[in-house]
Amino acid sequence: MSGLSVRHYFPWCRVKVTSQNVNAQPRSALVRIEPDERYRPICHECGQPARTVHSTTRRFIRDLNFADTTMMLQVEYRKIWCDHCGGVRVEQLEFADTSQRLTHRLAAYAAELCRKGLSVAAVADHLDLDPKTVKAIDKAALQAEFGETRYGDLRRLAIDEIALKKGQKDYMTVVLDYDTGRVVWMGEGHGAATLDRFFGEMPPEVRAGIEAVAIDMWEAYIKSIKQWCPNAKIVFDLFHVVHAFNEVIDQIRNEEYRNADGDARSTLKGSKYLFLKNWGNLAEDQQIRLNEILVMNERLNTLYWLKDLLRHIWSYHRPGWAGKMIDEWCSVARQDGHPKLVRFARRLDYFRYGILNHCQYPMHTSRIEGVNNKIKVIKRVGYGYHDSEYFALKVKQALPGRPESN
Ligand SMILES: [Zn+2]
């Protein structure tokens, strides 16, 4: 008989490996684990040793695979009378929770795979586990690490909304520590009440330390920030404004297309992305085509020029100059006279304070945009469609921030 032993792979206290059966087809092994009678059982509830064994019971528990073999443990464990708790309890096992059907090390492996970015479905499939089990494991691991809101010394925030499902009015609010890139908090909804919950739980001294908050031109957020952090400067970030203006461009471009005929119509056909992309990102033939359109259509030429001018407003360091540029922008828009353009100019003028605040707090739009894109990727992998709490934990995990600020 060989001196090789499997017991090194089960290095657990208070139990002993008593036998193993290996099946060839499909490859599987059943390892029998029994209490080591030299030790007194420990109560699962209170952790105290128990003197009286009530009965012995058995459970099948999945373990990590061994080589190409699926590993199943047949675990015998004791029910005890605990003097300390004053009742019948099960004994504490080091390697598994007897209410679960898998070992701690298998659960840790599943959580690690989820952490690496695999979807719950992929991990469940890979380990031959129930997706519900995998999700519960991952969620519990995340909750332990990210469940509590860490405020730290927040100074600048960026707050944004994210749509959970495309085309549905199902939103979450994301609060980012702008200085480190860490997602601090996520909550359901995108109204003032959502943000009120966040600020309401925030310690007053942290609230008082908030200097600036970057947001979209969105009244609900403005209202909440003004109420809770009256000293914080509200900054409207370029990303959202450009996004909103791109929609205006697209609507007007569509109108122009519908009203055009002949050659003009065919030139405008399918030109949406020529307007949305930045000039530098267009291929040479696309630049030539866009130029043709701009020469041909005065209104679209004005719109394109305004789009460029919009970016310039955010490049100023002095509020005086930025203010002049806003005036210039609005004046050109009003001259054109298209109602959608005039309405956008009115909005820009109304929210001018938050654009001018950008001079003092130049919060770069690329960071907010980067976070937005990262969250979209997490959404695509398939987390959180039914469980916004789990989704929020996944986002916090993916965006833990850098330790040092800049
Ligand atoms: Zn007890």
Residues whose N, C-alpha, C, O or C-beta is under 5 A from the ligand:
A	BS01	ZN	C43 E45 C46 C82 H84 C85
